[in-house]
C-alpha cells in the first residue's frame, strides 16, 4: 500500500496520530485508467465531511490534484482518501481549519460476496450521514453476525426501520421498482450511481421508510457498495428471497452504464475553475 499525506510520503507521526485519534472521514473507490464512477459524489462527500468535521475544506481542485498524484501511472487500483488533523486530539479537539488529506493506494479488492445471508440487528452508527473513522460498532456487528452463522449484519434503528448494512447499502425489489430504505444512514455512492442509471434499463426507484416486519413483502433484495455493485441477499434472518437474476442484472447494468469520470481536472489545467457544483 502506498500512502501519501498532502502529496508527500507519510511520516511516522502522522500515521501514529491516525492510529491513536479516531476523528476523521474518508471515501474509497476503484480507479481505472485515471477515472472513477461517481467521482462527483465522492468529491461532494469529502467536501461535506471536511466542512462539518474541521470547519474548512481543501476544495475540489486540491482533492483532484492529490488523487491524481496518488494514482499516477496505475491502470487499476483502489484509492482511499481520508481527512484528519494532527491538531485535533482527545485533550484538545478545538482546532478549526484545513484537514490533511491522506491518500492510500492498494490493489482493487474483490466483491464482498456473490450472495449473502444476513441478520438484522438494532444499531445506529454515530453521525450516520458521514463516512467517518468510528467503525468499532459496525465491525463488532459484523463479527457477531459471522459468529452466529450469517455472512453480515443489517442495521435497524430504534423505530424498527431498516437503514444500512455494515459496509453497504441495501435495495429492495418490487416488480420493476427498486425501493431504497429511508432512515438515518450513509447515502451510498454506489446506491446513487445505480439510481442514476435505472431509467436507462427500464426500472424505476423510490425511497421510503421500510420496517423490518415488512421486508417479506418484497420480491428480492440486494446489497451494494463501491467494491460490489450488486450482490443478492438470499435471506434476512428467516425471510427468504427468490431474487430474479435477469432483474438484478439490469440493476448492475444501471451501475455500469454510468461512465467513469476522469480524476484529473483538465479544465482547471487550462485555467478554468470548477469549484462550484
C-alpha positions as MATLAB code, in Angstrom:
seq = 'XXXXXXXXXXXXXXXXXXXXXXXXXXXXXXXXXXXXXXXXXXXXXXXXXXXXXXXXXXXXXXXXXXXXXXXXXXXXXXXXXXXXXXXXXXXXXXXXXXXXXXXXXXXXXXXXXXXXXXXXXXXXXXXXXXXXXXXXXXXXXXXXXXXXXXXXXXXXXXXXXXXXXXXXXXXXXXXXXXXXXXXXXXXXXXXXXXXXXXXXXXXXXXXXXXXXXXXXXXXXXXXXXXXXXXXXXXXXXXXXXXXXXXXXXXXXXXXXXXXXXXXXXXXXXXXXXXXXX';
ca = [
       0.000    0.000    0.000;
       1.315    3.440   -0.949;
       0.392    6.242    1.464;
       0.800    9.963    0.872;
      -0.264   12.841    3.098;
      -0.883   16.093    1.256;
       1.081   14.569   -1.597;
       4.193   13.742    0.455;
       5.374   10.477    1.977;
       3.565    9.759    5.239;
       5.582   10.462    8.382;
       5.561    8.191   11.463;
       3.982   11.000   13.494;
       1.074   11.377   11.067;
       0.489    7.631   10.975;
       0.692    7.412   14.766;
      -1.949   10.132   15.054;
      -4.210    8.223   12.677;
      -3.798    5.118   14.828;
      -4.434    6.872   18.139;
      -7.083    9.512   17.369;
     -10.239    8.207   15.738;
     -11.532   11.504   14.309;
     -11.937   11.997   10.600;
     -13.731   10.827    7.481;
     -12.948    9.099    4.223;
     -14.214    7.777    0.940;
     -12.866    4.913   -1.173;
     -13.394    3.626   -4.688;
     -11.978    1.750   -7.663;
      -9.888    3.719  -10.150;
      -9.459    2.544  -13.737;
      -7.254    4.423  -16.182;
      -7.358    7.550  -14.054;
     -11.145    7.645  -13.730;
     -13.814    6.525  -11.258;
     -17.573    6.048  -11.366;
     -19.428    8.579   -9.248;
     -16.343   10.719   -8.698;
     -18.508   13.823   -8.353;
     -20.335   12.107   -5.484;
     -17.098   11.118   -3.747;
     -15.846   14.692   -4.049;
     -19.095   16.037   -2.622;
     -18.814   13.567    0.279;
     -15.297   14.760    1.096;
     -16.331   18.402    0.838;
     -19.269   17.929    3.214;
     -17.237   15.970    5.736;
     -14.335   18.421    5.686;
     -16.557   21.410    6.398;
     -18.648   19.617    9.031;
     -15.769   17.983   10.916;
     -12.983   20.543   10.506;
     -14.660   23.801    9.507;
     -12.744   24.111    6.229;
     -12.193   22.092    3.079;
      -9.149   21.798    0.815;
     -11.602   22.173   -2.080;
     -12.311   20.152   -5.198;
      -9.278   21.296   -7.165;
      -6.864   20.196   -4.434;
      -8.719   16.930   -3.853;
      -8.449   16.119   -7.545;
      -4.773   17.048   -7.654;
      -3.896   14.822   -4.681;
      -5.961   11.931   -6.056;
      -4.317   12.210   -9.470;
      -0.867   12.242   -7.880;
      -1.699    9.142   -5.827;
      -2.898    7.023   -8.767;
      -0.461    8.276  -11.409;
       0.987    5.508  -13.563;
      -1.519    2.854  -12.476;
      -4.037    1.227  -14.823;
      -6.297   -0.002  -11.994;
      -6.218    0.347   -8.216;
      -8.240    1.072   -5.097;
      -7.999    4.619   -3.733;
      -8.928    5.678   -0.226;
      -8.967    9.394    0.561;
      -9.016   10.238    4.274;
      -9.313   13.522    6.157;
      -7.676   14.115    9.538;
      -5.901   16.788   11.556;
      -2.921   16.279   13.870;
      -4.148   19.427   15.649;
      -7.199   17.566   16.954;
      -6.764   15.198   19.874;
      -8.650   13.803   22.826;
      -7.477   16.560   25.193;
      -7.738   19.448   22.764;
     -10.301   18.982   19.974;
     -10.881   22.689   19.309;
      -8.862   23.168   16.101;
     -10.741   24.634   13.129;
      -9.049   24.679    9.758;
      -7.993   22.717    6.700;
      -7.603   18.985    7.389;
      -4.740   16.954    5.995;
      -5.563   14.649    3.084;
      -4.220   11.121    3.219;
      -4.347    9.039    0.053;
      -3.704    5.318    0.181;
      -3.487    3.158   -2.923;
      -3.779   -0.626   -2.984;
      -4.901   -3.374   -5.378;
      -8.650   -3.307   -6.030;
     -10.439   -5.753   -3.700;
     -12.836   -8.435   -4.938;
     -16.595   -8.072   -4.371;
     -17.782   -8.679   -0.817;
     -19.612  -11.834   -1.901;
     -21.758  -13.360   -4.660;
     -24.730  -13.958   -2.377;
     -25.240  -13.425    1.339;
     -27.355  -14.431    4.309;
     -27.744  -11.585    6.771;
     -29.205  -10.958   10.196;
     -30.926   -7.793   11.394;
     -29.516   -6.097   14.479;
     -30.597   -2.958   16.357;
     -27.837   -0.433   15.734;
     -27.394    3.131   14.518;
     -23.977    4.442   13.562;
     -22.866    7.656   15.216;
     -23.363   10.579   12.779;
     -24.682    8.061   10.223;
     -24.713   10.556    7.336;
     -20.892   10.639    7.419;
     -18.439    8.002    6.241;
     -16.295    8.520    9.322;
     -13.496    6.633   11.029;
     -15.535    5.394   14.005;
     -16.031    1.818   12.808;
     -15.995   -0.126   16.090;
     -19.752   -0.718   16.163;
     -20.080   -1.953   12.604;
     -17.047   -4.257   12.849;
     -18.406   -5.663   16.110;
     -21.809   -6.259   14.478;
     -20.180   -7.994   11.506;
     -18.123  -10.242   13.786;
     -21.211  -11.171   15.801;
     -23.175  -11.978   12.635;
     -20.386  -14.235   11.386;
     -20.172  -15.983   14.771;
     -23.937  -16.636   14.593;
     -23.626  -18.306   11.181;
     -24.589  -15.367    8.957;
     -22.480  -13.517    6.419;
     -23.194   -9.995    7.600;
     -25.464   -7.698    9.620;
     -28.262   -5.329    8.605;
     -28.917   -2.330   10.852;
     -32.379   -1.429   12.136;
     -32.999    1.817   14.002;
     -34.958    2.397   17.200;
     -38.199    2.870   15.264;
     -37.849   -0.542   13.589;
     -36.788    0.912   10.247;
     -34.198   -0.769    8.032;
     -31.261    1.564    7.379;
     -27.980    0.141    6.041;
     -25.569   -2.750    6.315;
     -22.171   -2.770    7.939;
     -20.254   -1.831    4.794;
     -23.036   -1.418    2.265;
     -26.457   -0.100    1.328;
     -29.471   -2.308    0.755;
     -32.043   -2.127   -2.021;
     -35.354   -3.967   -2.239;
     -37.145   -5.097   -5.391;
     -40.884   -4.889   -6.003;
     -41.918   -5.596   -9.572;
     -39.912   -3.274  -11.805;
     -39.156   -0.833   -8.981;
     -36.147   -0.554   -6.660;
     -37.083    0.656   -3.190;
     -34.354    2.201   -1.032;
     -34.866    2.484    2.717;
     -35.245    5.880    4.346;
     -33.666    6.203    7.788;
     -30.612    7.825    9.392;
     -27.808    6.295    7.296;
     -24.979    6.952    4.873;
     -26.053    7.985    1.383;
     -24.017    5.466   -0.575;
     -22.245    6.489   -3.768;
     -22.954    3.144   -5.455;
     -26.616    3.445   -4.500;
     -26.705    6.881   -6.129;
     -24.913    5.622   -9.257;
     -27.445    2.810   -9.622;
     -30.349    5.219   -9.119;
     -28.990    7.483  -11.862;
     -28.916    4.582  -14.301;
     -32.188    2.820  -13.502;
     -34.285    4.747  -16.068;
     -31.801    3.669  -18.768;
     -32.584   -0.004  -18.077;
     -36.336    0.416  -17.709;
     -36.542    0.370  -13.910;
     -37.959    2.929  -11.504;
     -36.960    3.744   -7.938;
     -38.277    5.296   -4.773;
     -37.009    5.970   -1.273;
     -39.271    5.445    1.717;
     -39.225    4.070    5.254;
     -39.146    0.253    5.308;
     -39.897   -1.518    8.551;
     -38.163   -4.776    9.304;
     -41.502   -6.550    9.664;
     -42.429   -5.745    6.033;
     -39.312   -6.964    4.205;
     -41.024  -10.268    3.382;
     -43.409   -8.402    1.055;
     -40.614   -7.660   -1.429;
     -39.689   -9.829   -4.410;
     -35.968   -9.576   -3.796;
     -33.174   -7.628   -2.185;
     -29.507   -6.884   -2.763;
     -26.573   -5.063   -1.240;
     -24.248   -2.621   -2.972;
     -21.038   -0.742   -2.274;
     -18.056    0.542   -4.233;
     -16.451   -2.904   -4.462;
     -19.738   -4.749   -5.010;
     -22.205   -3.128   -7.428;
     -24.874   -5.798   -6.834;
     -24.914   -8.853   -4.572;
     -28.175  -10.748   -3.960;
     -29.311  -11.193   -0.382;
     -30.917  -14.622   -0.117;
     -32.176  -14.363    3.463;
     -32.717  -11.785    6.170;
     -32.914  -13.972    9.257;
     -35.729  -16.424    8.428;
     -37.159  -14.426    5.484;
     -36.009  -15.868    2.139;
     -35.891  -14.072   -1.210;
     -36.041  -15.774   -4.605;
     -34.339  -12.877   -6.429;
     -34.720  -12.674  -10.193;
     -31.245  -12.895  -11.804;
     -32.244  -11.025  -15.014;
     -33.672   -8.162  -12.964;
     -30.570   -7.922  -10.773;
     -28.508   -7.985  -13.968;
     -30.465   -4.889  -15.023;
     -29.584   -3.225  -11.723;
     -25.908   -3.932  -12.330;
     -26.290   -2.647  -15.882;
     -27.685    0.595  -14.431;
     -24.447    0.927  -12.454;
     -22.131    0.064  -15.351;
     -23.962    2.456  -17.690;
     -22.617    5.405  -15.673;
     -19.262    6.210  -17.246;
     -16.171    6.641  -15.055;
     -15.281   10.300  -14.551;
     -11.645   11.438  -15.015;
      -9.868   12.417  -11.806;
      -7.558   14.931  -13.470;
      -9.385   18.242  -13.924;
      -8.253   19.232  -17.405;
     -10.478   22.295  -17.424;
      -8.625   23.594  -14.376;
      -5.310   22.923  -16.093;
      -6.488   25.345  -18.766;
      -7.309   27.964  -16.156;
     -10.973   27.247  -15.671;
     -12.028   26.701  -12.045;
     -14.657   24.078  -11.299;
     -15.052   24.670   -7.587;
     -18.787   25.261   -7.993;
     -21.180   22.362   -8.054;
];
